[in-house]
Each structure stands twice: as structure tokens, then as C-alpha cells.
């Protein structure tokens, strides 16, 4: 293989069938099997088809048929499932609208698609913008009572007709509708059902927004395989123990998750000391680049027995174009690639002139095959630009993705970035120009640019840089609210930075690399900041501070105006539930977005009293102070000292530097973090009073270098795995700080990897992620000749140890012991 082109297996599938044909065949084959499980009930395949068939008659009465778009405006419910199936049975094309989107955004989509029929129900109709077509109302159980079901409406829809329209962000300032055909969706359903080995015993989670193309993969392959679809309750926190309990109770076997959420879930599992629920057999991630460090942590959390797939595909290629599943051996080193094309799909990597690039070189990914969309609704110009003729298949098209990839020697594709400013945030594809054009509509904005920043590995966020008009107030809070009224939540930047002018490159374009990092989001807020006044407010403030990365937060500061987003909201709710024993959902934070309001909401609901808990603050300590071990450290101490040899419970985190690494600068960055974090200067000792820890005034930095530039490419993964394994396996002397060691690995392509190993007494998996992100930030600042500007640390771990000792007295511990004796 000398050129970068690869094809998936050419597999037969029902090319003339529609999605409705497959769904009807399954309902006929297994009418009594459970098709749907939701908070508002469950339906068998026979019941689901019966209700959808009745509704399909009504839709046909309003003229629904081939290439007729039907808008579906329903929340995640049994009614939604019935409505989606009914559109297919009627032969129309589904346009799913997310009711959580602002009315302005929904109006843009409806004005562009002009669907003649819209499906909703009485309780949600008031949330619709102005609409001039037929509104069909659906009862809560699926449809209004139109009498007994009759034979399915005669369909003239064929494989070439539209099945779905999915709107994505558009660079012109307006969203664009991707037109997916039945032929592409049928191939997709058949291909992924085989790949994922979906079967009637599976319970597949419906997790994503209904307006997101990943929801298509959650729903229709499940139903064409005879499996059960489980609807995620909208108010269920998707992190924390309640989430894990729900997955176990529902016996979920398959999850299809945005990569950004999966990264957070891995961190959450580590923080909770939990493992992947035993019921889960398959997890698919996709939407943006997956981190190898997260995958390696995933394996340790029970993921070795769970199949894991990294899926890639724009909506224009019908949801998924390529899939990667890591081999069992040798272990994955670095970040996972995006894999190989699925059945009946092709991938070509072309240069700027349209020629094939050599294997290993970076080029623009072009996708072909039966899954290619018909184009963009009402946008022939953009369709012609992005869907280009396939020179090897007359009459066929290639979709020019704009994604930069390279073909590896093993046939897998590796993502290398974008050729434009399109970004992925929490799985959603975003054209920054659309946000910029919306900002330009604000009278206070003279000029604006929006970028995606990744100041912590795996955590990308949107940042808007704004030049204000003369003598016009442009408070970031007002700009955020302005955008929230016009764009979906995932397109509203987390931070707004006011600048006097946008930096430019020599050719006159915005120099995005020269834009400054965001400052403290509290600077955007007005008014006096009120400190927490009660224990409940203090507890919630600590949760917010940790999740948002802000030291001090006022009780009237708005969570979302501080830059919080939906994933962070889920983390907050999970932690508040854990802290207070209060049964609240994610909606609670949207209804009570300040510390004061949230504390007032949870106070009457909390399961036990926390008023006696002292505040966590920095303690006055001298260098020789004997600091107790925390409860978790006491457990780890027992494990460590009973092992042979002791000091062998380690955690190793890794980060890849694409441009290599300067050893002297890396050492400076490590020294900076050693002075910043007392845990990097902590040793452990024991005397007649038991084990204790001591913080040293200073400690050396243990940094080694390993040159792997001479290792052949085919042997690199195995050799790197061996070297990192040796680094991780070496025991620490617990009485001698630091209980950490670092090693840099240099590779022939000029890149490098840094691996940092900690003893588990001073660092867990979640803290290792934080340390890595700080190390990268410090290194980049020092490499640029600047001083690292990491946020200050209000407390150290030793402060927490002393605080826990003062709170958990003998009386409280005895009461908790009695509780667990009664419970167990």
C-alpha cells in the first residue's frame, strides 16, 4: 500500500429496502419482545408498531410521503419513539428538534426546512416558535385515539428518498440541514448491528440529544436487531453513584457516548473508587479525539472485559464512517486512531491538488460509499463545494470532510486536526463562524472571533474574544445571555475575553495562537461578592470551586455565567447529591443556578445533618508537624506496608508532546509543580502513635530520559509498553520524598512522551489528570518565556487531613458504624 486509500468490506445489504421495511420486519418477527423502556412506560415491538401505525395514517392524511419533511418536537419519552417510527411508516423524512434549544434557533431550522407537518403534544406546543404548517398533537401514550389500527399506509418511498434531516452548525452563520437517504441508513443499521453484535438480549441506552446524529445510531440499529431501547431520564445526573445505580438497575448492556462525556465518566469512576457496571458489555465513543491516557485508566476500572470502540463519522457520511477497536495485544500506546471504514464505505486521503498522499503523510479525508448524504437541504452551492465527484466511481460522490488524517502502516486512520476552524465540543460539531456572526448582531460588538481552547487535556471549551464598539457597554454576562437566546447551549462560549483589537498574522488573518488565555470569569460579574454564610453554602461552594477551577465564589454568582456547561452541571449535581443525600436532578441547577438558591433548594431535602461540619480552610503548620493520614490513606498504608516489597501501589499518567520536549524546560515545570503541591514533597513515617505524614520544605525532582529514536516502528509500541511498565513497577521508599518519578521518551518522528509515576498515597487517578494538565500548562508557559499562571491553591492535602480528623470524631464514627451495622 503506497497511497492513502482504504475501503471497508464490501458486504451485501438490502439495497432497495427502506428503514421502515426493516423496522416492520422486526416487529413482525418479535411482536412480544420489549422494544422500548422509558420513565413513562414500556412498549413491546407489537405495541410500538401499532401506535406508530395509527399515527402514520394521520400523517399521510396531511400529505406526508416521499421526501416530505416532518418536524418532531417531543422530549425524550415513549411519545418521541412512537413519533419517530410513525414518520418512517408514513414514508416521510424525520427532522428531530430538541425542545431544550432556544426558540430563535428552532425558528431558523423551521424557516430553512419548511416542514409542512410538525409533530408535538399539548404540553410542549407552547414552546414552539411561530409555525405555519399542520401541527399534529400526540397524546402521552403515543397518539390520539383514532380508532382501531388498520393496515399500514401504502408507501411509495424508496431507498433513494430521504429518511432523515440532521442540522449541524454552519459557517455562514446559519445551521445547515444534512439530507440522509434510506439507502445510507439501512446500510448503517445493518453494518453497525453486525459490528456491535447487537442481539435481542441487549438493552441499548438512548443518551444523546435527539437532534444529534448519534441518536440515530442509538435508536434504529437497536430496533432492527430486536434489542430494547432504554430512554435516559432527562433529570438523571449522568455522573456519580445514582448514574451507576440506574445503569445497573436498568441492566444497560450498550452505551454510545460522546467522547468528552466518556472522559469525564472515567475521571468520575476513579474519584468514586467504582468500576464499570457488570451489565455493560460494549461502550462506543465518538465525536472528538479520545485520549489514550483515559483509555488506559478505563482498562483498570473494569474496561478490560468491556468491548470499547472509537467511532468517527460526520453526519454527511450517515453517522459513522470508520471504527477502531483496540487489539488485546500489544497494548495501545498513545491516543487511539479512528480506525478503518465500516462496510460499504471508503476513505481517501488527498492533498490540496486532489492527489493521493503517501502512507503516513497528512491529507484531507474524503469519504465515499453508500452512506454519503444527498447533500445540504436548500444549499446547492455548499453541496457542490463539499460533495465532489469520485474519480474512480463515475456518478458517485466523495464527501470532503475537512478533517486532516494520516494512514498508518496497519491500515488505521489517525486524526491529525482540521483544515479549517470547525471544532468539536462535547461531541457537537461547531462552526465558530456561526457564533461569530451571531455575536456581530449585538450592538456593542465591533468585532469578534471564537476559538476552541484545550487548557486541560481532554477538556475543550469555546472562548469568545470581543472588540467592543465605542462607548457601548458589552458586559460578558449580557453577551452570554444574548447568545443563549439564539444558539443551542453547546454553542455558547464558556468564557468571554474583551480585547482592544484582534491580533493578525502577516497575511491579515486573525492570529488565533496569539490570543490570550481567559482570565477569571468572576471579573465579568458585577456587584459585591458575598461569601458563603452557612455550612450548606460552604459545601456547595467547595464543589463549584473544584469543578469550575475557581478559588472563591460568591453565593449569588451564576454557575453558567461563571463558564459552567452541561457536563460540569452533571458533576455538580452528582456531588451535591452525595454530600447532602438530597434527591435532586440536573434541572435543579438550571432552576437554582446560584449557591444561595441551590443551598435553599437542597436544605429541606437532605438526608442527614451537615451543620456540624467545620469549614475546610488552610491550617497553620510548621515544617516538623506530624500530620495524620486521611481515612483513604490509612487503607492504602495497610496495603502498601503489607506488600512485598512495600511502596508498590503506583499510578502512572502519560502525555504526548507532538513537537518534542525540551528536557531543561520540563525539569523547570516539574520543579514549579513540586513547590506548588505539598504532596510532591510528602514522606510517610511511623512511630508509637502510628503512621503519619510529613511535608518537606523542598524535595528533588526525579526526571530521567529514555531515547527510543532507534527503535523500529513495528517494535515501538511493545518497547514503550515495557519501559513504562518498568517505570510503574519500581517501588518507592515511603520515608523519602518525593514519591513520584518522571521520565521522558523521545521518538524517531520528533515527538516525545512524558510519563509521571506517583505512589498511590500521594495521588489517585483523577489527581494524576489534574497534575498532567498543570504540567503541560507550566511547560508551555516556560517554553514561551513566561511565568506559569496556574490558579492558586486555597488548601493543600495536609489541610484536608487535619480537617477530616477534626470533623470525624469518635462519636460520629461510632454513629456511622452503627448505621452500617443496621443497614447490612
C-alpha positions in Angstrom: 0.0 0.0 0.0 1.7 3.2 -1.2 -1.2 5.6 -1.4 -3.6 6.6 1.4 -6.8 5.0 0.4 -8.7 2.2 2.2 -12.1 0.6 1.8 -14.3 -1.2 4.2 -15.6 -4.7 3.4 -18.0 -4.8 0.5 -21.0 -6.6 2.1 -24.4 -7.2 0.7 -27.3 -5.5 2.4 -31.0 -4.9 1.4 -30.2 -2.0 -1.1 -33.8 -1.5 -2.1 -35.3 -1.5 1.4 -36.3 1.5 3.4 -35.7 1.9 7.2 -39.4 1.3 7.6 -39.2 -2.0 5.9 -36.5 -3.2 8.3 -38.5 -1.9 11.3 -41.7 -3.6 10.2 -39.9 -6.9 9.6 -38.6 -6.8 13.2 -41.9 -6.0 14.7 -43.5 -8.9 12.8 -40.7 -11.3 13.9 -40.7 -10.4 17.6 -44.0 -8.7 18.4 -43.9 -9.6 22.1 -40.3 -8.6 22.8 -39.7 -5.3 24.6 -38.7 -2.5 22.2 -38.8 0.5 24.5 -38.3 1.3 28.1 -38.9 4.8 29.4 -39.9 6.6 32.6 -43.4 6.9 31.3 -43.8 3.2 30.4 -42.6 0.5 28.1 -43.8 -1.0 24.8 -43.3 -4.2 23.0 -42.4 -4.3 19.3 -46.1 -5.1 18.5 -47.4 -2.2 20.7 -44.9 0.3 19.4 -45.7 -0.6 15.7 -49.4 -0.5 16.4 -49.3 3.0 17.9 -46.9 4.3 15.3 -49.1 2.8 12.5 -52.1 4.8 13.8 -50.2 8.0 13.8 -48.7 7.3 10.4 -52.3 7.3 9.0 -52.8 10.8 10.3 -49.5 12.0 8.9 -50.4 10.5 5.5 -53.7 12.4 5.7 -51.7 15.6 5.9 -49.7 14.7 2.8 -46.6 13.0 4.3 -44.8 10.8 1.8 -41.5 10.6 -0.1 -39.1 13.5 0.6 -41.7 15.3 2.8 -40.0 16.5 5.9 -41.8 16.1 9.2 -40.6 18.1 12.3 -40.7 16.1 15.5 -40.8 18.4 18.6 -41.0 16.0 21.6 -38.9 15.4 24.6 -37.3 12.0 25.4 -40.4 9.8 26.0 -42.5 7.0 24.7 -44.3 9.6 22.6 -41.0 10.5 20.9 -40.2 6.9 20.0 -43.7 6.4 18.5 -43.4 9.7 16.6 -40.0 8.8 15.0 -41.3 5.4 13.9 -44.6 6.9 12.6 -42.7 9.3 10.3 -40.8 6.3 8.8 -44.0 4.3 8.4 -45.7 7.2 6.7 -42.8 7.4 4.2 -41.6 10.9 5.3 -38.3 12.2 6.4 -37.7 13.0 10.1 -36.4 16.3 11.3 -35.9 15.9 15.1 -35.9 19.1 17.1 -34.5 19.3 20.6 -37.1 21.1 22.9 -34.3 22.5 25.0 -32.9 24.7 22.2 -33.9 28.4 22.2 -36.9 29.4 20.2 -34.7 31.6 17.9 -32.6 28.6 16.9 -35.7 26.4 16.3 -37.2 29.2 14.2 -34.1 29.2 12.0 -34.3 25.5 11.4 -38.0 25.6 10.7 -37.7 28.5 8.3 -35.0 26.7 6.4 -36.5 23.2 6.3 -40.2 24.5 5.9 -41.7 21.1 7.0 -45.4 21.0 6.1 -46.2 18.9 9.2 -44.9 19.2 12.8 -45.5 16.5 15.4 -45.7 17.5 19.1 -48.0 17.2 22.1 -50.2 19.6 24.0 -47.8 20.1 26.9 -45.0 21.2 24.6 -46.7 23.1 21.8 -46.3 26.4 23.7 -42.5 26.1 23.4 -42.7 26.3 19.6 -41.8 29.4 17.7 -44.2 30.7 15.1 -45.1 27.9 12.6 -47.5 28.0 9.7 -47.8 24.2 8.8 -50.0 21.5 10.2 -49.5 20.7 13.9 -50.3 17.1 14.8 -50.7 16.5 18.5 -49.7 13.2 20.1 -51.1 12.0 23.4 -48.7 11.0 26.2 -49.1 7.3 25.3 -48.1 7.8 21.7 -51.1 9.0 19.7 -54.6 10.3 19.9 -57.3 7.7 19.8 -58.1 7.4 16.1 -59.9 4.1 16.4 -58.6 0.7 15.7 -55.3 0.3 13.8 -55.7 -0.6 10.1 -53.2 -2.0 7.6 -50.0 0.0 7.3 -50.3 3.0 4.9 -49.2 2.2 1.4 -45.8 3.6 1.0 -44.2 4.7 -2.3 -41.0 5.7 -0.6 -37.8 4.1 -1.9 -34.2 3.6 -0.9 -33.2 6.8 -2.7 -35.6 9.0 -0.8 -34.9 11.0 2.4 -35.2 9.3 5.7 -33.7 12.0 8.0 -32.6 15.6 8.0 -30.0 16.5 10.6 -29.0 20.1 11.2 -25.4 21.0 12.0 -23.6 24.2 12.6 -23.0 26.3 9.5 -20.0 28.6 8.6 -22.4 31.1 7.0 -24.0 32.0 10.3 -27.0 29.7 9.9 -27.3 25.9 10.5 -27.4 23.6 7.5 -29.6 20.5 7.0 -27.8 17.3 6.0 -30.1 15.0 3.9 -29.7 11.3 4.7 -31.3 8.7 2.5 -32.9 5.4 3.3 -30.1 3.5 1.5 -27.5 5.1 3.7 -29.4 4.5 6.9 -30.2 0.9 6.0 -26.6 0.2 5.3 -25.6 1.9 8.5 -28.1 -0.1 10.6 -27.0 -3.4 9.1 -23.3 -2.6 9.3 -23.1 -1.4 13.0 -25.6 -4.1 14.1 -23.1 -6.7 12.9 -20.0 -4.8 14.2 -21.5 -4.3 17.7 -23.1 -7.7 17.7 -26.5 -6.3 18.8 -29.0 -9.0 19.7 -32.5 -9.3 21.3 -30.9 -9.6 24.8 -29.3 -6.2 24.6 -30.5 -3.1 26.3 -29.1 -0.1 24.5 -29.1 3.4 26.2 -30.6 6.4 24.4 -28.2 9.0 25.8 -27.7 11.8 23.2 -29.8 14.8 22.2 -32.4 13.8 19.6 -31.1 16.5 17.3 -27.6 14.9 17.4 -26.9 12.3 14.6 -25.6 9.8 17.2 -29.2 9.3 18.4 -29.9 7.7 15.0 -27.3 5.0 15.8 -28.7 4.5 19.3 -32.3 4.0 18.1 -32.6 2.3 14.7 -29.9 -0.4 14.8 -31.4 -1.3 18.2 -34.8 -1.8 16.7 -33.6 -3.6 13.6 -31.8 -6.1 15.8 -34.7 -6.9 18.2 -32.9 -5.3 21.2 -34.5 -3.0 23.8 -34.0 0.8 23.8 -33.8 2.4 27.2 -34.5 6.1 27.4 -32.3 8.1 29.7 -34.4 10.2 32.1 -33.7 13.9 31.4 -33.3 14.8 35.0 -31.0 11.9 35.9 -27.4 13.1 36.8 -25.1 11.4 34.3 -22.2 11.2 36.8 -22.0 9.9 40.4 -23.3 6.8 42.1 -27.0 7.5 41.2 -26.0 7.2 37.5 -24.2 3.9 38.1 -27.1 2.6 40.1 -29.5 3.4 37.3 -27.4 1.6 34.7 -27.3 -1.5 36.9 -31.0 -1.3 37.7 -31.9 -1.0 34.0 -29.3 -3.7 33.1 -27.9 -1.5 30.3 -25.5 -3.5 28.1 -24.6 -1.0 25.3 -23.7 2.7 25.7 -22.9 5.1 22.8 -21.3 8.2 24.4 -19.8 11.5 23.3 -16.0 11.2 23.9 -16.0 14.3 26.1 -18.6 12.7 28.4 -16.7 9.4 28.5 -13.5 11.2 29.6 -15.4 12.7 32.5 -17.0 9.4 33.3 -13.6 7.8 33.6 -12.4 10.5 36.0 -15.6 10.1 37.9 -15.2 6.3 38.3 -11.7 6.8 39.6 -12.8 9.5 42.0 -15.6 7.3 43.4 -13.5 4.2 43.5 -16.1 2.5 41.4 -15.9 0.1 38.4 -17.7 -0.1 35.1 -21.1 -1.8 35.9 -21.0 -5.6 35.3 -24.1 -5.4 33.0 -22.2 -3.3 30.4 -20.6 -5.3 27.6 -19.9 -2.6 24.9 -19.1 1.2 25.0 -18.8 3.2 21.8 -17.3 6.7 22.0 -17.2 9.3 19.3 -17.5 13.0 18.4 -13.9 14.1 19.1 -10.4 12.8 19.8 -10.2 10.1 22.5 -7.2 10.3 24.9 -5.0 7.2 25.3 -4.5 8.1 29.0 -8.2 7.9 29.6 -8.4 4.5 27.8 -5.6 3.1 29.9 -7.4 4.2 33.0 -10.6 2.7 31.6 -9.0 -0.7 31.4 -8.0 -0.6 35.1 -11.6 0.4 36.0 -13.0 -2.9 34.6 -12.9 -2.0 31.0 -10.8 -5.0 30.0 -13.9 -7.2 29.9 -15.9 -4.5 28.1 -15.6 -4.0 24.3 -14.6 -0.5 23.5 -14.9 1.2 20.1 -13.8 4.6 18.9 -16.1 5.7 16.2 -15.7 8.5 13.7 -18.0 10.0 11.2 -19.7 13.3 10.2 -23.4 13.4 9.7 -22.8 13.7 5.9 -21.5 10.1 5.9 -24.6 8.8 7.8 -23.4 8.9 11.4 -20.3 6.6 11.3 -17.7 6.1 8.6 -14.8 4.4 10.5 -14.4 2.4 13.7 -11.4 1.4 15.8 -11.4 -1.4 18.3 -8.1 -1.8 20.2 -6.5 -5.2 20.0 -5.9 -7.1 23.2 -2.2 -7.3 22.4 0.1 -5.4 22.1 -1.5 -2.8 24.4 -2.4 0.6 22.9 0.3 3.3 23.2 -0.6 6.9 22.5 -4.1 8.0 21.5 -6.5 5.7 19.8 -6.8 6.1 16.0 -10.2 6.5 14.3 -9.9 3.1 12.7 -11.0 1.6 9.3 -14.1 2.2 7.2 -17.3 0.3 8.0 -19.0 -2.0 5.5 -19.5 -0.4 2.0 -17.6 2.8 3.0 -14.3 4.1 1.6 -11.7 6.6 2.7 -9.2 8.5 0.6 -6.6 11.0 1.9 -5.9 13.7 -0.7 -3.6 16.7 -1.0 -4.6 20.2 -1.9 -4.5 19.3 -5.6 -6.7 16.3 -5.2 -4.0 13.7 -5.5 -3.4 10.7 -3.2 -0.8 11.3 -0.4 1.7 8.6 0.5 1.1 6.4 3.5 2.0 8.3 6.7 1.5 11.7 5.2 -1.3 14.1 6.4 -4.1 15.0 4.0 -7.7 15.8 3.7 -10.0 12.9 4.4 -12.6 12.2 1.7 -15.3 9.6 2.5 -17.2 7.6 -0.1 -19.6 4.8 -0.3 -23.4 4.2 0.1 -23.6 6.2 3.3 -22.9 9.6 1.6 -25.7 12.1 2.1 -27.7 13.6 -0.7 -26.3 17.0 0.2 -27.5 20.0 2.2 -31.1 21.0 2.1 -31.7 24.1 0.0 -27.9 24.7 -0.3 -26.8 23.5 -3.8 -23.8 25.8 -3.6 -22.5 24.3 -0.4 -23.4 20.8 -1.6 -21.3 21.2 -4.8 -18.4 22.5 -2.6 -18.3 19.7 -0.1 -19.6 16.7 -2.2 -17.2 16.2 -5.1 -17.2 13.6 -7.9 -15.4 10.3 -7.1 -12.8 10.0 -9.9 -12.7 6.2 -9.6 -16.5 5.6 -9.5 -18.4 7.6 -12.2 -21.6 9.0 -10.8 -20.6 8.5 -7.2 -19.6 11.3 -4.8 -16.9 11.8 -2.1 -17.6 13.9 0.9 -14.7 16.3 1.7 -14.7 16.3 5.4 -12.1 19.0 6.1 -10.5 16.6 8.7 -6.8 16.0 8.4 -5.7 12.4 8.9 -2.9 10.1 8.0 -3.0 6.4 7.1 -0.9 4.3 9.5 1.0 1.2 8.4 -1.6 -1.1 10.0 -4.4 0.3 7.9 -5.9 2.5 10.6 -6.6 6.2 10.1 -5.2 8.7 12.6 -6.9 12.0 13.2 -4.4 15.0 12.9 -6.6 18.1 13.2 -8.8 20.3 11.0 -8.1 22.2 7.8 -10.4 25.0 8.9 -11.8 26.4 12.1 -14.6 23.9 12.6 -14.3 22.3 16.1 -15.9 19.6 18.2 -17.1 20.4 21.7 -18.6 17.6 23.8 -19.4 15.7 20.6 -21.1 18.5 18.8 -19.7 19.8 15.5 -19.4 23.6 15.7 -18.6 26.2 13.1 -17.1 29.1 15.0 -18.1 31.5 12.3 -21.7 30.9 13.1 -21.1 32.0 16.7 -19.1 35.0 15.5 -21.8 36.1 13.1 -24.4 35.9 15.8 -22.2 38.0 18.2 -21.8 40.6 15.4 -25.5 41.2 15.7 -25.1 42.6 19.2 -24.9 46.4 19.0 -22.0 46.5 21.5 -19.8 44.2 19.4 -17.5 45.8 16.8 -15.5 42.6 16.0 -15.4 39.1 17.4 -13.7 35.7 17.0 -14.4 32.4 18.7 -11.8 29.6 19.3 -11.8 26.3 21.0 -9.1 26.1 23.7 -7.9 23.0 25.4 -6.1 24.3 28.5 -6.5 20.8 30.2 -6.1 17.6 28.2 -9.4 16.2 27.1 -11.4 19.3 28.2 -12.1 21.7 25.3 -14.2 24.8 25.7 -15.2 27.7 23.5 -13.8 31.2 24.2 -15.1 34.3 22.6 -12.7 37.3 22.0 -14.7 40.6 21.6 -13.7 44.1 20.5 -16.4 46.4 21.7 -17.9 49.4 19.8 -17.0 52.9 21.1 -18.9 54.0 24.2 -21.1 50.9 24.2 -21.4 48.6 27.2 -20.6 45.0 26.4 -20.6 43.1 29.7 -19.8 39.4 29.1 -22.8 38.4 31.1 -25.0 40.3 28.6 -23.2 38.8 25.6 -23.7 35.3 27.0 -27.4 35.8 27.5 -27.7 37.3 24.0 -26.2 34.1 22.5 -28.2 31.8 24.8 -31.4 33.2 23.4 -30.2 32.4 19.8 -28.0 29.4 19.9 -28.1 25.8 21.4 -26.4 25.6 24.8 -23.3 23.8 23.4 -22.6 26.7 21.1 -22.5 29.4 23.9 -18.8 30.1 24.8 -17.7 29.3 28.4 -15.6 32.5 28.6 -15.7 35.9 27.0 -12.5 38.0 26.8 -12.6 41.7 25.9 -9.6 42.8 23.8 -8.7 46.2 22.3 -8.1 44.5 19.0 -7.7 41.1 17.4 -4.0 40.1 16.7 -3.4 39.5 13.0 -1.0 37.3 11.0 1.2 38.9 8.2 -1.5 37.9 5.7 -4.2 39.7 7.6 -6.0 36.8 9.2 -6.7 36.5 12.9 -3.7 35.1 14.7 -5.5 32.6 17.0 -2.3 31.4 18.6 -1.6 34.9 19.9 -5.0 35.3 21.6 -4.6 35.5 25.4 -6.0 32.8 27.8 -9.2 33.7 29.5 -8.9 35.4 32.9 -11.0 34.9 36.0 -14.7 34.6 35.0 -15.7 36.4 38.2 -14.3 39.6 36.7 -17.2 39.6 34.3 -19.7 39.8 37.1 -20.9 43.0 38.7 -21.9 43.8 42.3 -20.3 42.8 45.7 -19.4 39.2 46.1 -21.0 37.6 49.2 -19.1 34.8 50.9 -20.9 31.5 52.0 -22.8 32.1 55.2 -24.0 28.6 56.1 -22.4 25.2 56.1 -24.6 24.2 53.2 -23.5 27.2 51.1 -19.9 26.4 52.0 -20.2 22.8 50.9 -21.7 23.8 47.6 -19.1 26.5 47.1 -16.3 23.9 47.6 -18.0 21.7 44.9 -18.3 24.6 42.4 -14.7 25.7 43.1 -13.3 22.3 42.4 -15.3 21.7 39.2 -15.0 25.2 37.8 -11.4 25.7 38.8 -12.2 29.0 40.6 -10.9 29.7 44.1 -13.5 31.9 45.6 -17.1 32.1 44.5 -19.9 34.3 45.8 -23.2 32.8 46.8 -25.0 35.0 44.2 -22.7 34.2 41.3 -24.4 32.3 38.5 -23.0 28.9 37.7 -23.4 29.3 33.9 -22.2 32.9 33.9 -19.0 31.6 35.5 -18.5 29.4 32.5 -20.2 26.2 33.6 -21.5 23.8 31.0 -23.8 20.8 30.9 -21.2 18.2 31.8 -20.0 20.3 34.7 -23.6 20.7 35.8 -23.9 16.9 35.9 -20.8 16.8 38.1 -22.1 19.4 40.5 -25.5 17.7 40.9 -23.8 14.3 41.4 -21.5 15.7 44.1 -24.3 17.7 45.8 -26.5 14.6 45.9 -23.6 12.7 47.5 -22.8 15.5 50.0 -26.4 16.1 51.2 -28.2 12.9 50.4 -30.7 15.0 48.5 -32.6 13.5 45.5 -32.2 16.3 43.0 -31.8 16.2 39.2 -29.8 18.2 36.7 -32.8 20.5 36.2 -32.3 21.8 39.8 -29.1 23.6 38.8 -30.8 25.3 35.9 -33.6 26.4 38.1 -31.3 27.4 41.0 -28.0 28.4 39.3 -26.5 30.2 42.3 -25.1 28.8 45.5 -27.6 30.6 47.7 -30.6 29.3 45.7 -29.2 25.8 45.4 -28.5 25.6 49.1 -32.0 26.7 49.9 -33.4 24.1 47.5 -31.4 21.1 48.9 -31.6 22.1 52.6 -35.1 20.7 53.2 -34.3 17.6 51.1 -31.0 16.5 52.7 -31.0 13.1 54.2 -28.7 14.0 57.2 -27.4 17.0 59.0 -24.1 18.5 57.9 -24.4 21.7 60.1 -21.8 20.4 62.5 -19.1 20.1 59.8 -16.3 22.6 60.2 -15.2 24.6 57.1 -12.2 23.4 55.1 -9.5 26.1 55.3 -5.8 26.3 55.3 -4.2 25.3 58.7 -1.3 26.9 60.4 1.5 24.3 60.3 5.3 24.2 61.0 7.7 22.1 59.0 8.1 19.4 61.7 4.4 18.9 62.2 3.2 15.3 62.5 0.2 15.2 60.1 -2.3 12.3 60.4 -3.3 10.1 57.4 -6.7 10.5 55.9 -9.1 7.5 56.1 -8.3 6.6 52.5 -4.5 6.9 53.1 -4.9 4.7 56.2 -6.4 2.0 54.0 -3.7 2.5 51.4 -1.0 2.4 54.1 -2.1 -1.0 55.2 -2.0 -2.3 51.6 1.4 -0.6 50.9 3.2 -1.8 54.0 1.9 -5.4 53.8 3.1 -5.7 50.2 6.4 -7.3 49.4 8.2 -5.1 48.6 6.4 -2.1 50.2 5.6 1.0 48.2 4.4 -0.8 45.2 0.9 0.7 44.7 1.5 3.2 42.0 -0.4 5.2 39.3 1.2 6.4 36.1 -0.1 9.2 33.8 1.2 9.9 30.3 1.1 12.9 27.9 2.3 13.0 24.3 4.1 16.1 23.0 3.8 16.2 19.2 6.6 18.7 18.8 9.0 17.0 21.2 10.1 18.2 24.6 13.0 20.3 26.0 14.4 18.4 29.0 15.6 21.6 30.8 12.2 23.3 30.5 10.4 20.1 31.5 12.5 19.9 34.7 11.7 23.6 35.4 8.0 22.8 35.0 8.3 19.8 37.4 10.2 21.9 39.9 7.4 24.6 39.7 4.8 21.9 40.5 6.9 20.5 43.3 6.9 23.8 45.0 3.2 24.3 44.3 1.9 20.9 45.5 2.9 19.7 49.0 2.1 16.1 48.0 5.2 16.1 45.8 7.2 16.9 48.9 5.5 14.4 51.3 7.0 11.4 53.0 5.4 8.8 55.3 6.7 7.5 58.7 5.5 5.6 61.7 6.2 5.7 65.4 4.5 4.5 68.6 1.5 6.7 67.7 1.0 5.0 64.3 1.7 6.2 60.7 1.9 9.9 59.9 3.0 12.1 57.0 5.4 14.9 56.9 5.8 17.7 54.3 9.4 18.6 53.4 10.4 22.1 52.7 11.8 21.0 49.4 12.4 17.8 47.5 14.4 16.8 44.5 12.7 16.3 41.1 13.3 12.8 39.8 13.5 13.1 35.9 15.0 10.6 33.6 15.3 10.5 29.8 14.8 7.5 27.5 15.9 7.6 23.9 13.7 5.4 21.6 14.6 7.1 18.4 16.5 4.0 17.2 13.6 1.6 17.8 11.9 0.3 14.6 8.3 1.5 14.1 6.9 -2.1 14.3 8.6 -2.7 17.7 7.9 0.8 19.2 4.6 0.0 20.9 6.0 -3.1 22.6 9.2 -1.5 23.7 7.4 1.6 25.1 5.0 -0.5 27.0 7.9 -2.5 28.5 9.7 0.7 29.5 6.6 2.4 31.1 5.8 -0.9 32.8 9.2 -1.0 34.4 8.8 2.7 35.5 5.5 1.9 37.1 6.6 -1.3 38.7 9.5 0.1 40.7 8.7 0.5 44.4 9.1 3.8 46.3 10.8 4.4 49.6 7.8 5.8 51.5 10.0 7.5 54.0 11.8 9.6 51.3 10.2 12.3 49.3 9.3 12.7 46.5 7.0 9.7 46.0 7.0 10.4 42.3 9.3 9.9 39.3 9.1 11.2 35.8 10.6 10.0 32.5 10.6 11.5 29.0 10.6 9.2 26.0 11.9 10.5 22.6 10.8 9.0 19.3 12.1 9.0 15.8 9.4 11.2 14.4 10.5 14.1 16.7 7.6 13.7 19.2 8.0 12.8 22.8 6.0 11.4 25.7 6.3 12.2 29.4 5.2 9.6 31.9 4.8 10.5 35.6 4.5 7.8 38.2 3.1 8.5 41.7 2.7 6.4 44.8 -1.0 6.0 45.5 -0.5 7.5 48.9 0.0 10.9 47.3 -2.0 10.7 44.1 -5.0 8.9 42.6 -6.0 8.6 39.0 -8.2 11.8 39.0 -5.4 13.9 40.6 -2.9 12.5 38.0 -5.1 14.0 35.2 -5.0 17.4 37.0 -1.3 17.2 37.5 -0.7 16.4 33.8 -2.8 19.3 32.7 -0.9 21.7 35.1 2.4 20.2 33.9 1.6 20.9 30.3 0.4 24.4 31.1 3.5 25.2 33.1 5.8 23.7 30.4 4.1 25.7 27.6 4.4 28.9 29.6 8.0 28.4 30.4 8.8 27.4 26.8 7.3 30.7 25.7 9.5 32.6 28.2 6.6 33.3 30.6 5.9 32.5 34.2 3.3 29.8 34.7 -0.1 31.3 35.9 -1.9 28.4 37.5 -4.7 29.2 39.8 -3.8 29.5 43.4 -4.5 26.6 45.8 -6.6 27.7 48.8 -5.8 24.4 50.7 -3.3 21.5 50.5 -4.0 17.8 51.1 -2.4 18.1 54.6 -5.1 20.7 55.4 -7.7 18.2 54.3 -6.2 15.5 56.5 -6.3 17.8 59.6 -9.9 18.9 58.7 -11.1 15.3 58.4 -9.6 14.5 61.8 -11.4 17.4 63.4 -14.7 16.5 61.8 -14.7 12.7 62.1 -14.6 12.4 65.9 -15.2 9.2 67.7 -18.9 9.9 68.3 -19.6 10.5 64.6 -17.5 7.4 63.5 -19.4 5.3 66.1 -22.7 6.6 64.8 -21.8 5.8 61.2 -20.6 2.3 62.3 -23.9 1.6 64.0 -25.8 2.8 60.9 -23.9 0.4 58.6 -24.4 -2.5 61.1 -28.1 -1.9 60.9 -28.1 -1.4 57.2 -26.0 -4.5 56.4 
